[in-house]
Amino acid sequence: MKTHLPKINVDQRKWHVIDANGAILGRLAVQIADTLRGKNKPVFTPHLDAGDFVVVINAEKVALTGKKETDKMFMTYSGWKGGERYKSVAHVRANHPEQLITHAVRGMVPKNRLGRVLMTKLKVYTGAKHPHSAQQPAALPVKK
């Protein structure tokens, strides 16, 4: 048996815009990660980048279920002794709300070179405006 390798045409990548207003963070991140990887296409291959670009607007209005707004903590580590820093979701939402979506999606893409390339195709913005109108992004409805 021969392994079929599809021709990935970089010129035919589409742009999608997703409105995160009221969307559940985890469900939204799954949909974004699948679109970035190209899992919704018939030419999906695990080791190739066949996905599309995704623009997320209204990142500050994403919803979390339960008590995650106050109880969930994001940890960063500088590499030095005592270099752990913890931030709550409320603190991250107040200062950098686009990091909520970026962090969730980064955990759902591969942890290798391919994943780093996929993350460059994700554009997250606070508010309803984005600078990618020239690419004519199509609205992608959020699955409930």
Backbone as CSV, one residue per row, in Angstrom:
resi,resn,N_x,N_y,N_z,CA_x,CA_y,CA_z,C_x,C_y,C_z
1,MET,0.828,-1.191,0.000,0.000,0.000,0.000,0.865,1.243,0.000
2,LYS,0.487,2.199,-0.802,1.192,3.469,-0.861,0.465,4.484,0.013
3,THR,1.226,5.320,0.683,0.627,6.381,1.483,0.331,7.564,0.575
4,HIS,-0.901,8.027,0.628,-1.310,9.151,-0.204,-0.924,10.459,0.486
5,LEU,-0.151,11.292,-0.187,0.211,12.609,0.327,-0.481,13.671,-0.527
6,PRO,-1.416,14.387,0.046,-2.126,15.402,-0.750,-1.241,16.613,-1.012
7,LYS,-1.523,17.294,-2.108,-0.835,18.537,-2.422,-1.531,19.656,-1.652
8,ILE,-0.810,20.267,-0.725,-1.360,21.356,0.070,-1.058,22.658,-0.665
9,ASN,-2.096,23.307,-1.177,-1.928,24.554,-1.908,-2.043,25.715,-0.929
10,VAL,-0.927,26.390,-0.707,-0.883,27.473,0.269,-1.720,28.658,-0.195
11,ASP,-1.881,28.829,-1.512,-2.642,29.963,-2.036,-4.132,29.847,-1.757
12,GLN,-4.623,28.656,-1.503,-6.057,28.468,-1.315,-6.468,28.414,0.152
13,ARG,-5.625,28.883,1.036,-6.012,28.929,2.450,-7.072,29.997,2.642
14,LYS,-8.088,29.659,3.397,-9.183,30.590,3.642,-8.959,31.314,4.963
15,TRP,-9.654,32.404,5.132,-9.635,33.165,6.370,-11.024,33.074,6.979
16,HIS,-11.076,32.802,8.277,-12.339,32.716,9.000,-12.312,33.711,10.149
17,VAL,-13.444,34.314,10.436,-13.561,35.205,11.590,-14.589,34.587,12.540
18,ILE,-14.224,34.530,13.821,-15.087,33.956,14.852,-15.341,35.020,15.896
19,ASP,-16.616,35.211,16.245,-16.985,36.143,17.300,-17.069,35.362,18.611
20,ALA,-16.218,35.705,19.569,-16.144,34.973,20.837,-17.130,35.500,21.871
21,ASN,-18.020,36.386,21.488,-18.968,36.988,22.425,-19.904,35.923,22.997
22,GLY,-19.748,35.603,24.281,-20.604,34.640,24.966,-20.263,33.186,24.703
23,ALA,-19.220,32.898,23.940,-18.854,31.515,23.639,-18.089,30.908,24.809
24,ILE,-18.285,29.624,25.031,-17.561,28.901,26.074,-16.118,28.699,25.603
25,LEU,-15.154,29.013,26.460,-13.741,29.038,26.069,-13.254,27.699,25.523
26,GLY,-13.520,26.611,26.203,-13.012,25.310,25.778,-13.590,24.855,24.455
27,ARG,-14.890,25.029,24.284,-15.542,24.624,23.036,-15.072,25.486,21.873
28,LEU,-14.867,26.761,22.145,-14.354,27.665,21.122,-12.932,27.285,20.726
29,ALA,-12.101,26.946,21.709,-10.711,26.582,21.442,-10.612,25.304,20.617
30,VAL,-11.491,24.347,20.846,-11.499,23.111,20.060,-11.810,23.417,18.595
31,GLN,-12.801,24.265,18.375,-13.187,24.607,17.015,-12.062,25.369,16.298
32,ILE,-11.405,26.266,17.015,-10.294,27.022,16.423,-9.131,26.088,16.099
33,ALA,-8.780,25.193,17.032,-7.658,24.278,16.815,-7.929,23.341,15.637
34,ASP,-9.154,22.862,15.492,-9.491,21.993,14.362,-9.377,22.739,13.037
35,THR,-9.793,23.996,13.014,-9.703,24.791,11.787,-8.247,25.102,11.453
36,LEU,-7.434,25.394,12.467,-6.018,25.671,12.227,-5.296,24.446,11.666
37,ARG,-5.620,23.276,12.169,-4.960,22.042,11.717,-5.494,21.546,10.386
38,GLY,-6.739,21.918,10.036,-7.350,21.444,8.803,-8.104,20.154,8.984
39,LYS,-8.513,19.857,10.208,-9.224,18.609,10.469,-10.623,18.594,9.854
40,ASN,-11.110,19.763,9.456,-12.425,19.818,8.836,-12.343,19.673,7.317
41,LYS,-11.178,19.360,6.785,-10.981,19.217,5.341,-10.724,17.755,4.988
42,PRO,-11.074,17.356,3.769,-10.812,15.966,3.375,-9.335,15.678,3.118
43,VAL,-8.484,16.707,2.992,-7.058,16.486,2.735,-6.248,16.512,4.032
44,PHE,-6.890,16.336,5.176,-6.165,16.388,6.456,-5.112,15.292,6.514
45,THR,-3.906,15.693,6.869,-2.801,14.778,7.109,-2.145,15.225,8.403
46,PRO,-1.916,14.319,9.357,-1.443,14.740,10.677,-0.129,15.506,10.686
47,HIS,0.768,15.228,9.739,2.088,15.865,9.780,2.212,17.044,8.828
48,LEU,1.119,17.454,8.169,1.159,18.587,7.248,0.265,19.716,7.737
49,ASP,0.583,20.919,7.317,-0.205,22.095,7.673,-1.215,22.346,6.560
50,ALA,-2.445,21.872,6.754,-3.486,22.018,5.737,-4.587,22.965,6.195
51,GLY,-4.388,23.646,7.305,-5.446,24.450,7.898,-5.568,25.844,7.335
52,ASP,-6.543,26.568,7.873,-6.857,27.922,7.448,-6.472,28.917,8.535
53,PHE,-6.540,30.199,8.181,-6.299,31.271,9.130,-7.575,31.522,9.930
54,VAL,-7.426,31.875,11.211,-8.572,32.161,12.070,-8.350,33.501,12.753
55,VAL,-9.349,34.373,12.650,-9.343,35.667,13.320,-10.441,35.621,14.373
56,VAL,-10.091,35.868,15.622,-11.054,35.855,16.719,-11.242,37.284,17.197
57,ILE,-12.508,37.713,17.268,-12.809,39.058,17.756,-13.602,38.942,19.057
58,ASN,-13.666,40.029,19.805,-14.355,40.091,21.110,-13.796,39.066,22.085
59,ALA,-12.484,38.984,22.187,-11.840,37.992,23.055,-12.144,38.248,24.526
60,GLU,-12.420,39.496,24.894,-12.678,39.812,26.296,-14.050,39.340,26.754
61,LYS,-14.926,38.934,25.824,-16.285,38.530,26.172,-16.476,37.018,26.183
62,VAL,-15.381,36.257,26.144,-15.478,34.804,26.176,-15.937,34.364,27.565
63,ALA,-16.723,33.292,27.625,-17.302,32.834,28.888,-16.566,31.597,29.399
64,LEU,-16.530,31.476,30.715,-16.009,30.280,31.363,-17.099,29.721,32.257
65,THR,-17.134,28.418,32.403,-18.169,27.789,33.207,-17.689,27.596,34.638
66,GLY,-18.629,27.440,35.537,-18.307,27.163,36.933,-17.609,28.323,37.611
67,LYS,-16.668,27.988,38.518,-15.935,29.009,39.270,-14.545,29.251,38.703
68,LYS,-14.365,28.987,37.409,-13.036,29.136,36.813,-12.570,30.583,36.788
69,GLU,-13.492,31.516,36.744,-13.126,32.930,36.699,-12.287,33.330,37.910
70,THR,-12.569,32.748,39.057,-11.835,33.103,40.269,-10.849,32.017,40.701
71,ASP,-11.145,30.747,40.435,-10.333,29.656,40.959,-9.203,29.215,40.023
72,LYS,-9.391,29.329,38.714,-8.370,28.870,37.766,-7.186,29.829,37.785
73,MET,-5.976,29.266,37.832,-4.757,30.077,37.876,-3.848,29.701,36.703
74,PHE,-3.217,30.735,36.121,-2.206,30.539,35.089,-0.843,30.707,35.729
75,MET,0.069,29.742,35.493,1.378,29.781,36.105,2.438,30.020,35.045
76,THR,3.369,30.903,35.326,4.544,31.095,34.491,5.770,30.866,35.367
77,TYR,6.832,30.401,34.748,8.049,30.099,35.492,9.234,30.694,34.755
78,SER,10.036,31.495,35.461,11.161,32.190,34.845,12.392,31.301,34.702
79,GLY,12.448,30.205,35.423,13.620,29.345,35.409,14.510,29.553,36.620
80,TRP,14.249,30.583,37.376,15.017,30.866,38.573,14.268,30.364,39.803
81,LYS,15.025,30.211,40.909,14.390,29.803,42.156,13.377,30.853,42.569
82,GLY,12.208,30.398,42.949,11.154,31.323,43.353,10.578,32.114,42.194
83,GLY,10.795,31.655,40.973,10.363,32.395,39.799,8.976,32.042,39.306
84,GLU,8.169,31.383,40.146,6.808,31.051,39.746,5.905,32.255,39.961
85,ARG,5.074,32.536,38.962,4.099,33.624,39.072,2.735,33.059,38.733
86,TYR,1.751,33.369,39.534,0.393,32.892,39.326,-0.526,34.072,39.058
87,LYS,-1.413,33.908,38.070,-2.407,34.929,37.754,-3.757,34.256,37.611
88,SER,-4.797,34.894,38.131,-6.141,34.347,37.991,-6.692,34.714,36.619
89,VAL,-7.773,34.058,36.244,-8.416,34.337,34.965,-8.930,35.770,34.940
90,ALA,-9.439,36.246,36.070,-9.944,37.621,36.132,-8.819,38.627,35.876
91,HIS,-7.627,38.351,36.394,-6.480,39.240,36.184,-6.032,39.218,34.723
92,VAL,-5.991,38.027,34.125,-5.591,37.915,32.722,-6.626,38.585,31.825
93,ARG,-7.913,38.418,32.143,-8.979,39.035,31.348,-8.901,40.559,31.429
94,ALA,-8.519,41.094,32.575,-8.436,42.540,32.729,-7.250,43.127,31.965
95,ASN,-6.125,42.425,31.902,-4.913,42.978,31.303,-4.672,42.516,29.860
96,HIS,-4.778,41.220,29.590,-4.508,40.668,28.257,-5.563,39.615,27.929
97,PRO,-6.794,40.011,27.581,-7.849,39.015,27.360,-7.588,38.102,26.168
98,GLU,-6.762,38.524,25.217,-6.486,37.651,24.066,-5.653,36.437,24.475
99,GLN,-4.940,36.521,25.606,-4.137,35.385,26.061,-4.990,34.228,26.559
100,LEU,-6.233,34.496,26.969,-7.121,33.400,27.381,-7.331,32.431,26.225
101,ILE,-7.664,32.961,25.062,-7.931,32.115,23.903,-6.639,31.518,23.366
102,THR,-5.580,32.310,23.299,-4.304,31.821,22.774,-3.764,30.673,23.618
103,HIS,-3.852,30.787,24.928,-3.356,29.744,25.831,-4.161,28.459,25.673
104,ALA,-5.488,28.595,25.533,-6.336,27.418,25.386,-6.076,26.697,24.064
105,VAL,-5.892,27.461,22.990,-5.656,26.846,21.684,-4.266,26.230,21.621
106,ARG,-3.270,26.882,22.231,-1.904,26.350,22.212,-1.852,24.969,22.862
107,GLY,-2.672,24.731,23.852,-2.694,23.419,24.488,-3.335,22.341,23.641
108,MET,-4.021,22.729,22.544,-4.732,21.765,21.708,-4.058,21.500,20.369
109,VAL,-2.979,22.186,20.078,-2.235,21.921,18.837,-0.998,21.104,19.188
110,PRO,-0.351,20.483,18.213,0.835,19.680,18.508,1.947,20.495,19.173
111,LYS,2.701,19.842,20.037,3.790,20.512,20.756,5.103,20.285,20.022
112,ASN,5.185,20.779,18.797,6.390,20.615,17.987,6.466,21.757,16.985
113,ARG,7.309,21.624,15.960,7.460,22.681,14.961,6.146,22.980,14.253
114,LEU,5.379,21.935,13.979,4.104,22.126,13.291,3.156,22.968,14.133
115,GLY,3.124,22.723,15.437,2.260,23.505,16.317,2.645,24.964,16.367
116,ARG,3.949,25.248,16.332,4.388,26.643,16.339,4.008,27.353,15.047
117,VAL,4.033,26.650,13.927,3.601,27.236,12.660,2.098,27.473,12.674
118,LEU,1.347,26.534,13.236,-0.109,26.679,13.298,-0.513,27.890,14.130
119,MET,0.209,28.152,15.206,-0.154,29.272,16.074,0.075,30.622,15.403
120,THR,0.917,30.673,14.372,1.102,31.933,13.659,-0.112,32.269,12.806
121,LYS,-0.980,31.295,12.557,-2.176,31.542,11.747,-3.377,31.942,12.590
122,LEU,-3.188,32.057,13.902,-4.261,32.492,14.800,-4.063,33.959,15.142
123,LYS,-5.093,34.760,14.915,-5.068,36.187,15.213,-6.213,36.477,16.171
124,VAL,-5.906,36.965,17.382,-6.915,37.216,18.403,-6.927,38.701,18.734
125,TYR,-8.126,39.292,18.768,-8.265,40.725,19.024,-9.368,40.988,20.040
126,THR,-9.144,42.004,20.855,-10.204,42.488,21.734,-11.025,43.482,20.934
127,GLY,-12.309,43.523,21.191,-13.180,44.402,20.425,-13.606,43.756,19.115
128,ALA,-14.467,44.464,18.395,-15.059,43.909,17.179,-14.277,44.247,15.919
129,LYS,-13.211,45.040,16.027,-12.438,45.422,14.841,-11.202,44.552,14.705
130,HIS,-10.827,44.292,13.450,-9.590,43.582,13.161,-9.016,44.120,11.862
131,PRO,-7.693,44.063,11.671,-7.065,44.643,10.482,-6.980,43.689,9.285
132,HIS,-7.777,42.622,9.257,-7.671,41.616,8.203,-8.860,41.635,7.250
133,SER,-9.477,42.795,7.070,-10.635,42.859,6.177,-10.235,42.684,4.715
134,ALA,-8.988,42.977,4.351,-8.525,42.803,2.973,-8.502,41.326,2.568
135,GLN,-8.378,40.419,3.531,-8.369,38.987,3.229,-9.787,38.430,3.077
136,GLN,-10.798,39.241,3.303,-12.213,38.873,3.187,-12.523,37.606,3.985
137,PRO,-12.385,37.657,5.307,-12.650,36.455,6.104,-14.147,36.146,6.145
138,ALA,-14.462,34.875,6.079,-15.843,34.427,6.156,-16.192,34.158,7.607
139,ALA,-17.418,34.481,7.990,-17.866,34.273,9.377,-18.013,32.781,9.635
140,LEU,-17.422,32.323,10.708,-17.505,30.915,11.106,-18.354,30.861,12.366
141,PRO,-19.540,30.253,12.298,-20.390,30.227,13.497,-19.790,29.342,14.578
142,VAL,-19.984,29.762,15.829,-19.481,28.999,16.959,-20.443,27.866,17.243
143,LYS,-19.929,26.638,17.319,-20.762,25.472,17.615,-21.104,25.477,19.092
144,LYS,-22.336,25.255,19.410,-22.786,25.241,20.809,-22.681,23.866,21.397
